[in-house]
Amino acid sequence: VVAEASSADLQPYLGLHFPAMDIPTWVRRFYSQGKARSIPDMQAEAVSIFPEVHPQTQQSLILSLAVLRSPDDCCVEYYGNMGMNATFVVSIIIKTQILEPQTLGQTSGNHPSGYQTLWGLIACHNPVPAYLSYDVRASGELLVQVAAAELESRLKQLDFEHQNHLHAIQAELVEAIAHADNFIDALIKPEERLLNLVQATGAVICLDQELTFLGTTPNKQQTQSLIQWIDNNIEEHLFQTRCLSEVYPEAIAFKEVASGLLLLRISAIQHYQILWFRPEVIQTISWGGNPEQTVREDETGTLQLCPRASFARWEQTVHATANPWHPFNIRGAKALRQAIVGIVLRKAEEMAVLNLELQRSNRELTAF
């Protein structure tokens, strides 16, 4: 919860986190379409639909996208545990490159700038039933659209600033690689340039069996073991995680310097790759109730959604986790790989031309 306006007699939720399972996937899909949801009275008696099935198709009427349909029993229990009897929720939809990973919708780092994503929700709750007229609901949706436009504008400006910074670093790297006789020297001199490209604190350049270390990294033996694990388990050209120990348990031994990993594989055949690291950032997350009480096991052993009975502040300390890799960090790594591959291909073409010239000269010399 990033902003809140509330009566003094209600429990505050500002700054609290809520687990993703509080909003099931199908509900998230509903909000991703920019739909508003209004429940005037949680305790209102549901009205039956007649007929229950269509006489020709023999299918039930699907009300998933209806704004004023009756709430699910789980939803009623959830809001009841919060002490609420009415709610009005509006989606915040933006069309831009998202700079922070969101839990509500998909991030658009791999999509065009016009891709719509669910950034968040504005949720209005009331302890007693509240019947909102169409004009009030429409006004609320309009205000949220205005706020979303302002948010989108600010994110675009921030993304533009990051892009300019990355482009300057990329241009320096490309120029250095293009004119350097030694590939390693172009990457590591100065070493801050390669680290700043993805905002890392350490990096290891692996050219076949040769390792070059920059900044703060695991030791040589730990790095060699990590690279061996990568070769056996990671197939992607680009791999990133903010909690390396989740997928590679041995990483817990060096979590202080490398809890986050960003891998860029330049060439699998020649075994050329770059590993960037980020240190552990110990965080205390304040939850609205114990997130582990979101699901429960029934008599058959099946896990079911379970509304928490309490939303009191519940704190959790997170270890072995680094700051997230943002989409512009990923774009910077991808751009570096494209630049390196392009330069290598260009130099290969130059070598091919030189070889042809040499062959022609040899033929002329032989004829002479």
N, C-alpha and C positions, 0 to 999 in steps of 0.2 A: 504494500500500500504506500504510494508515493505522495498522496495528498488526501486531506480529510477535512470535512466540515461536519460537526456533530453537536448534539445537545450535551450539556454537562452531565446529565444523568445516565448517558449511554456509555458502554464500554468502548474505549478508543482502540483503533486498529492501525494507526499510523506507524509505519516502519516495520510492520509484521509481514512475514512471508506466509504463503499458503501453498500447499502441495498441488502439483498439476492435476492430480486425480480429483481434486475438488470440482474441477470443470471437466467432465468426461469428453472423450473425443468427439462424439456426435454433437454435443452442446457447443464445443469449440468451433466445429464446422458451421454451425448455425450462426454464431457470432461473427465468424470470418466472412460471411456474406453481408455484413453490415446491418444485420437485423437488430431491432430493439425488442425487449422482452418486458412485459408488464404483468404482474400478478397483483391485482387489487386486494384480494383477500385469500390468504393461505388456507383458511378453514372453511371456505365456501364449498357448498355441496356441488359435486360434479354433475353436469347435465349430460345425459346419455345422447348418443348420436343415433338418429333413425333414418334409414335402416342401418344396422350395424355393418352390413356388407352390401356392396353394390349388387343389385339384382342381376346384372348382365355379366360383370367381370368376376363377381364373387370375391372381391377384395375389400379389405377394410379401408376406410378413409384415413390417410396419413396426415396428421396435424403437426408434424415436426416443425414446420416453418410458420405455423400460425402464431401471431403475436399474443393473442389473448386466450390460448388454450389452457386447460387445467394443468397444474404442476404435477410432477411425479411425486409419489409418496416419499421417496428419498429426499427430494428437494424440500418438501414440507417439513420433514424431520430436521433437516440441516438448518433451515431458517428458524424453525421453532427453537432449536438449541441456542441460536443467537438471540432469541427473544424478539424476533421480527415476524410480522404478519402481512406485510406488503412489500413489494419491491418493484423497481423500475431500472432496467439495465440497458445501456446504450454502448455499442462498439466504437472503439477508436481505430479507424482504418486509415492507413497512410500508403502513399505510393512513392517509395524512395528506397535507397540502399540503407538497410538498418545497421546501425553502428554497434548495437549491443544485442547479444542473444536474448530472445524473449521466450518465455515458456508458454504463452497463450497461443501464438501462431507460428508460422514458419518464418525463418529469417530469409531475406531476399538477396543474400550475398552472391548466389549463383544465378540470379534471375535478372531480367532487364529492369531498368529503373522504373518502368511503369507498373511493375508487379505489385499487386495489392497484398497487404499483410495486416493481420490483426496485431496491433501494438499493445492494446490494453482495453480496459473497460471502465466506464463510469457507472457505478452501482449506487442507487438510492434506495435505502431501506427505511421502513417505518414500523414502530412497535404495534400500531393498530391499523386496521384496514384503511386504505387510502385509494379512492376511486379517482383516477386522473382522466380528465377529458381529453379528447383527441387534440385540441389546440395546445394543451399543456405538454402532451407527449411530443407533438410536432415541434414545439418550441425547444424542448430539451434536446431533440435530435439535431436541430439546427445549431444550437450552441456547441454541441459536441463536434459537429462538422467544422465549425470555425476554429475550435481548439485544435483539431487534427490538422487543419491546414497550417496553423502557426507552428505546430510541432514538426510537421513535414518540412517546412521552410528552414527551421533551425537545424534539423538533421542534415539537410542538403548542404547548408553552409559549412557545417562541421566536416562533412564528408569531403567537400571541395577543398578545405584547408589541408586535410590529411592527404588527399590525392596530390596536391601541389608539392607537399613535403616529400612524398614517396617518389614522385616523378623526378625531383631534383637528385635524390639519392640514386635512383635507377640510372639516370643519365650519366652520373659520375662512374658508376660501376661498369656500365656498358662501354664507355669510352676507355676506362682503364683496362678492361679485358681485351678490347679490340686492339690496343696498341702494345700490350705487354707481351714479352717473350715468355714469361713464366706465369702460368694460370693462377697459381697459388698467391703470388705476390700481388696480383691485381685484386684478389678478394680480401686479403688481410691487411693491406696497407692503404689507408689506416684501418685498424681493426674495428673502430667504432662504426664505420660506415655499414659494414655487413650486419652488425648487431642492431643498429638503428633502423635498418630496413624493415624488421619485423618486431622491433622493440623487445629484443631478447637481452639477457644478461650474460649468455655464453653461447658458443657455437663450436662445432667440430666439423671440419671439412675432410671428407673421406675420398681419396683418390686411389682406388684399388686397395692396397695394403698400407698406404701412407696416410697418417692422421695428422692434422694440424689443429691445434686447440686455440680458441680465442675466449677471453673473458673467464667467467667462473663456470666450470664444467665438472662432471664426474672424472675420476682418475682414468688412466689409460686402460687398465684392466676392466673396470666397470663399463667403459665406453665400448671396448671390443666385445664384451658379452652382450651389451645392448644391441650393437650392430648385427651380431650373429642372430639374435632373436628377431630383429627387423627383417633380415634376409629370409628367415624361415616362416614369418607370419604376416608380413605386410607386403601387399602386391601393388598398392596404389603409388602413383608418382608423388602424391601429396597426402600426408597423414598428420593429423593434429589431435592432441588431447591435453586437457588441463590437469588430469590426474593419471599420470603414467603408471603408478603402482596398481591401478585397477586392471590394466591389461597386461602389465609386466610386473608381477609382485616383487621381484628382486630390486626394483627401483626404490623401494621404501628405504634402502640403505643410504641413498643419496638424495632423498626428498628435499633436503635443505637447499640444494643447488639446482635440482632438475626434477621438479614435480610436473612441470609442463614441457611438452615436446612438440616441436614442429619439424617434420621431416620433409625434405625436398629431394627426390630421387632424380638426378639429372640423366644418368645412363645406367640401366640395369646390366647391360652387357659388360661395360667397362668398370662397373661398380663405383660410379661417381655419385656422391650424395652429400647433402649438407644437413646437419642436425642443429637446430636452435633449441636453447633451454631457457626456462623461467623457474625461479625459485619458489619454494613453498610460501604461501601466504595464509597464515592461520586466521580463520574468520569465526566470529560468533554470530550465528544466524538466529534471529528471534522469530519464532513461528507463532501463528495463531492457533494454539493448541498443539498437542503431540501429533506430528505428521504420521507417525507409525500407527495411529489409531484410525487411519482413513479406510483401511480394509479389515475384514474379519473373516474367520473361517467358519463355515456352517457345519452341520452334522456330517455331510458327505465329504468334507475336506476341500470344498470349493471356496475360493476367495470371492468375497462380495464387497461392494462399496458400503462403507459404514460411516454415516455422519458423526463427527466428533461431538461428545457430550459437552466439552468445554473448549472455549476459544481463548482461554487465559494465556498470557505470554509463556512460551516454552522455548528455552534457549538450547542451542546445539553448537558445539565447537567443531569446526571442520579442519582436519589436518591433511597433509600430503596433497594439497590442491593449489594450483597456481592461478594467477589472473587469466581470464579467458583470452584466447586468440581471436581478435576481432576480424571481421571480413576484410578490412583494408590491409591487415597483416597477411592474410591468405593471398590477396591480390598482389601484394608486393613480392611474395615468394614465387607465385606463378609467373609474374612478369620477368623475374630474374632468370627462371628456367628458360622461358621463351627467348630471352636475349642471348643466353649462353648457347642454346641450341642453334639459334640463327647465326651467331658468330662462328661456331664450329663448322656449320655447313658452308658458310662463305669461305672460310679458310680451306676447307676440303676442296671446294671448287677451284680456288686459286692454286692449290697444289696439283689438282688434276690438269689445269692449263699448263703449269710449269712442266709436268711430266710429258705432256704431249709435245711441248716445245723441245724438251730434251730428246725425246724419241726422234723427232724430225731432224734435229741437229746430228744425232748419231747416224741416221740413215744417210745424210748428206756427207758426213765424214767418211762413212764406209764406202760410198760411191766414189768419193775423191781418191 
